[in-house]
Amino acid sequence: MADETSVNSQITDAVTQTNVKVVAEAPAQAIASLYQVSSHSAGLSLQNAVHSQQVLNQISSAVVSKAVALIMAIGEKP
């Protein structure tokens, strides 16, 4: 007795359509993921630039304060 199984053609069509849909959507999802990652990295780089600028402003304020203190101390007697 031969083991013969037949599959309904509607089932094979549904599976085929699902596979085609997944394969067709893969490039769009890959590009969307790429856009998200690149925009996130651009945002992080801007955050790092702002943080660096804030740190340099703090250092600049400290340097100016010390320079003014040294200038003011020029005329004082030790």
Sequence and secondary structure as in RCSB ss.txt:
>XXXX:A:sequence
MADETSVNSQITDAVTQTNVKVVAEAPAQAIASLYQVSSHSAGLSLQNAVHSQQVLNQISSAVVSKAVALIMAIG
EKP
>XXXX:A:secstr
        HHHHHHHHHHHHHHHHHHHHHHHHHHHHHHHHHHHHHHHHHHHHHHHHHHHHHHHHHHHHHHHHTTT
S  
